[in-house]
């Protein structure tokens, strides 16, 4: 499925704008665009939702016909268990996380130990845990840990744009991670000269206007899956602040609409 992430509403849901969108607003906007999947990613307030609030959120998603996925950071077993509870309450089948979280930067041995401690609980609940590719952990090391744990409920969330900052080529990352990809953050990207031509900025673009080889990645996933990719494609953006709330939020909404249209043109749902 095509999905939208809270990262597609990064500015519209922030305190930088006069009337920030709530999580419920984002769900309603997602459904209004005909998208059926929403990933609540790195949305810290969700962790404090009580049972009544979670039930209300799930009821709204049901009313709108939305499937939910979640996203947090780190491999601390307490954190992963907390987000598993949220996933079960919201009937979310996937929790995306990242190897590190702030100053918590475990090595591969400790990361494997932590994952082994919690994966049986994810397996029992039928929830998949996905480790995202990003510049702070090499993709080879990420793959090695996933292979070592060997759980059917542990995989990789592919985001090739993130790894460029570590000088890993997106095609190499995709090929290395391909057997384990369970989710895909679709974020096209481009380099542009900084003002004064001193250095470059790496930011995102609407899909099809940047350097992401979407067609190549999708073809590789489809071949892996026997003809049609079974991996959800969740839209994110790295949109720089445009100087004022009106311009920034308008452009963020336009990028989302353009990217959804581009995905649909590729015969998605």
C-alpha positions as CSV (number, residue, x, y, z in Angstrom):
1,X,0.0,0.0,0.0
2,X,0.9,3.6,-0.3
3,X,1.2,5.2,3.1
4,X,1.8,8.6,4.7
5,X,4.0,9.2,7.7
6,X,3.9,11.8,10.4
7,X,7.1,13.0,8.6
8,X,5.0,14.0,5.7
9,X,3.3,16.4,8.1
10,X,6.6,17.5,9.8
11,X,5.9,21.2,9.6
12,X,2.1,21.2,9.5
13,X,2.1,19.3,12.8
14,X,4.8,21.4,14.5
15,X,4.8,24.3,16.9
16,X,6.3,26.5,14.1
17,X,2.9,27.1,12.6
18,X,0.0,29.0,14.1
19,X,-2.5,26.1,14.2
20,X,-0.6,22.7,14.2
21,X,-2.4,19.7,12.9
22,X,-3.2,17.1,15.5
23,X,-2.7,13.4,15.0
24,X,-6.4,13.0,14.3
25,X,-6.1,15.8,11.7
26,X,-3.3,13.9,10.0
27,X,-5.4,10.7,9.9
28,X,-8.3,12.6,8.4
29,X,-6.2,14.3,5.8
30,X,-4.6,11.0,4.8
31,X,-8.0,9.4,4.3
32,X,-9.2,12.4,2.4
33,X,-6.4,11.8,-0.1
34,X,-7.5,8.2,-0.6
35,X,-4.5,6.8,1.2
36,X,-5.2,3.7,3.4
37,X,-2.0,3.5,5.5
38,X,-0.7,5.9,8.1
39,X,2.6,5.5,10.0
40,X,2.8,7.3,13.3
41,X,6.6,7.7,13.4
42,X,8.6,9.4,16.2
43,X,5.4,11.0,17.6
44,X,6.4,11.1,21.3
45,X,3.0,12.0,22.7
46,X,1.6,8.7,21.6
47,X,3.7,7.0,24.3
48,X,1.6,8.7,26.9
49,X,-1.8,7.7,25.6
50,X,-3.9,5.8,28.0
51,X,-6.2,2.9,27.0
52,X,-9.2,5.3,26.4
53,X,-7.1,7.5,24.1
54,X,-5.7,4.6,22.2
55,X,-9.2,3.1,21.7
56,X,-10.4,6.5,20.4
57,X,-7.5,6.7,18.0
58,X,-8.1,3.1,16.7
59,X,-11.8,3.9,16.4
60,X,-11.0,6.9,14.2
61,X,-8.7,4.9,12.1
62,X,-11.4,2.3,11.6
63,X,-14.0,4.9,10.7
64,X,-11.6,6.3,8.1
65,X,-10.6,2.9,6.8
66,X,-6.9,3.3,7.8
67,X,-4.3,0.7,8.6
68,X,-1.8,2.0,11.3
69,X,1.9,1.4,11.7
70,X,4.1,2.8,14.4
71,X,7.7,4.1,14.8
72,X,10.0,4.8,17.7
73,X,13.8,4.9,18.2
74,X,16.3,2.7,20.0
75,X,16.5,-0.9,21.1
76,X,16.1,-0.5,24.8
77,X,13.8,-3.5,25.7
78,X,11.6,-1.4,27.9
79,X,11.0,1.0,25.0
80,X,10.3,-1.8,22.5
81,X,7.9,-3.4,24.9
82,X,6.1,-0.1,25.5
83,X,5.7,0.3,21.7
84,X,4.6,-3.3,21.3
85,X,1.8,-2.5,23.8
86,X,0.8,0.5,21.7
87,X,0.9,-1.6,18.5
88,X,-1.4,-4.3,20.0
89,X,-3.9,-1.6,21.2
90,X,-3.9,0.1,17.8
91,X,-3.8,-3.2,15.8
92,X,-0.6,-2.0,14.1
93,X,1.3,-4.8,12.5
94,X,4.7,-3.0,12.3
95,X,6.9,-1.0,14.6
96,X,9.8,0.8,13.0
97,X,12.8,1.6,15.2
98,X,16.4,2.7,15.0
99,X,19.6,1.1,16.4
100,X,20.5,4.1,18.5
101,X,18.5,6.7,20.4
102,X,20.3,9.8,21.6
103,X,23.2,8.8,23.9
104,X,22.0,5.1,23.9
105,X,24.4,3.7,21.3
106,X,24.8,0.0,21.9
107,X,27.3,-2.1,20.0
108,X,26.3,-5.0,17.8
109,X,26.6,-7.6,20.6
110,X,24.4,-5.6,23.0
111,X,21.9,-4.8,20.2
112,X,21.6,-8.5,19.3
113,X,21.1,-9.3,23.0
114,X,18.3,-6.7,23.4
115,X,16.5,-7.8,20.2
116,X,16.6,-11.5,21.3
117,X,15.1,-10.5,24.6
118,X,12.0,-8.9,23.1
119,X,11.4,-10.6,19.7
120,X,9.6,-13.6,21.2
121,X,7.0,-11.1,22.5
122,X,6.7,-9.5,19.0
123,X,6.4,-12.9,17.4
124,X,3.6,-13.9,19.8
125,X,1.7,-10.7,19.1
126,X,2.2,-11.0,15.4
127,X,3.9,-7.6,15.2
128,X,7.0,-7.0,13.0
129,X,9.9,-4.9,14.3
130,X,11.8,-3.1,11.5
131,X,15.3,-1.5,12.0
132,X,15.7,1.5,9.7
133,X,18.7,2.2,7.5
134,X,20.4,5.4,8.4
135,X,23.8,7.1,8.4
136,X,24.8,6.3,12.0
137,X,24.9,2.5,11.5
138,X,26.4,0.8,8.5
139,X,24.0,-1.2,6.4
140,X,26.3,-4.3,6.5
141,X,26.3,-4.2,10.3
142,X,22.5,-3.8,10.3
143,X,22.1,-6.8,8.1
144,X,24.5,-8.8,10.2
145,X,22.4,-8.3,13.3
146,X,19.1,-9.1,11.6
147,X,20.6,-12.3,10.2
148,X,22.1,-13.3,13.5
149,X,18.8,-12.9,15.4
150,X,17.0,-14.7,12.6
151,X,13.5,-13.9,13.8
152,X,10.6,-14.0,11.3
153,X,9.3,-10.8,13.0
154,X,12.6,-8.8,12.6
155,X,13.4,-7.0,9.4
156,X,14.7,-3.8,7.8
157,X,12.9,-0.5,7.0
158,X,14.6,0.7,3.8
159,X,15.4,4.4,3.5
160,X,18.3,4.8,1.0
161,X,18.3,8.6,1.3
162,X,19.4,8.4,4.9
163,X,22.6,6.4,4.2
164,X,24.0,8.9,1.6
165,X,25.4,10.9,4.5
166,X,27.6,7.9,5.4
167,X,28.8,7.6,1.8
168,X,26.8,4.5,1.2
169,X,25.3,4.4,-2.3
170,X,21.5,3.8,-2.3
171,X,21.8,1.0,-4.8
172,X,24.4,-0.8,-2.6
173,X,22.2,-0.4,0.5
174,X,19.2,-1.7,-1.3
175,X,20.9,-4.7,-2.6
176,X,22.4,-5.6,0.8
177,X,19.2,-5.1,2.7
178,X,16.8,-6.5,0.1
179,X,16.2,-10.0,1.6
180,X,15.1,-8.4,4.9
181,X,13.1,-5.3,3.8
182,X,9.7,-5.2,5.5
183,X,8.9,-1.5,4.9
184,X,10.1,1.3,2.7
185,X,10.3,5.0,3.5
186,X,9.9,6.6,0.1
187,X,11.8,9.9,0.2
188,X,13.3,11.3,-3.0
189,X,16.3,13.5,-2.5
190,X,18.7,15.8,-4.2
191,X,21.8,17.8,-3.6
192,X,21.9,21.6,-4.1
193,X,24.6,24.2,-3.8
194,X,24.4,26.2,-0.6
195,X,24.2,30.0,-0.9
196,X,27.4,31.4,-2.1
197,X,28.3,28.0,-3.7
198,X,30.1,26.9,-0.5
199,X,29.1,23.3,0.1
200,X,26.0,21.4,-0.6
201,X,22.6,20.7,1.1
202,X,21.0,17.2,1.0
203,X,17.2,17.6,1.1
204,X,14.2,15.8,-0.3
205,X,12.1,16.5,-3.4
206,X,8.7,15.3,-4.6
207,X,9.1,11.8,-5.9
208,X,10.5,11.7,-9.5
209,X,12.4,15.0,-9.2
210,X,15.5,13.8,-7.3
211,X,18.0,11.0,-7.2
212,X,16.0,8.1,-5.8
213,X,15.9,5.2,-8.2
214,X,12.3,4.3,-7.2
215,X,11.7,2.1,-10.2
216,X,14.9,0.1,-9.6
217,X,14.1,-0.5,-6.0
218,X,10.5,-1.4,-6.6
219,X,11.6,-3.8,-9.4
220,X,14.1,-5.5,-7.0
221,X,11.4,-5.9,-4.4
222,X,9.0,-7.2,-6.9
223,X,11.5,-9.8,-8.1
224,X,12.2,-10.8,-4.5
225,X,8.4,-11.3,-3.9
226,X,7.7,-13.2,-7.0
227,X,6.3,-10.5,-9.4
228,X,4.7,-7.9,-7.2
229,X,6.3,-6.1,-4.3
230,X,4.5,-6.8,-1.0
231,X,6.3,-3.9,0.8
232,X,4.3,-0.9,1.9
233,X,5.7,2.4,0.6
234,X,5.5,5.2,3.2
235,X,5.9,8.8,2.1
236,X,8.3,11.0,4.0
237,X,9.9,14.4,3.3
238,X,13.0,16.4,4.2
239,X,11.6,19.8,3.4
240,X,13.7,22.8,4.6
241,X,11.9,25.6,6.3
242,X,10.9,28.1,3.6
243,X,11.0,31.3,5.7
244,X,7.4,31.5,6.8
245,X,4.7,29.1,7.9
246,X,2.4,29.7,5.0
247,X,4.9,28.9,2.3
248,X,6.4,25.9,4.2
249,X,3.0,24.2,4.9
250,X,1.7,24.9,1.4
251,X,4.8,23.3,-0.2
252,X,4.7,20.4,2.2
253,X,1.1,19.6,1.2
254,X,2.0,20.0,-2.5
255,X,5.0,17.6,-2.2
256,X,2.7,15.0,-0.5
257,X,0.1,15.3,-3.2
258,X,2.7,15.1,-6.0
259,X,4.4,12.1,-4.5
260,X,1.1,10.2,-4.0
261,X,0.2,11.0,-7.6
262,X,3.5,9.7,-8.8
263,X,3.2,6.5,-6.8
264,X,-0.3,5.9,-8.2
265,X,1.0,6.4,-11.7
266,X,3.2,3.4,-11.0
267,X,0.1,1.1,-10.6
268,X,-0.1,1.2,-6.8
269,X,-3.4,0.8,-5.0
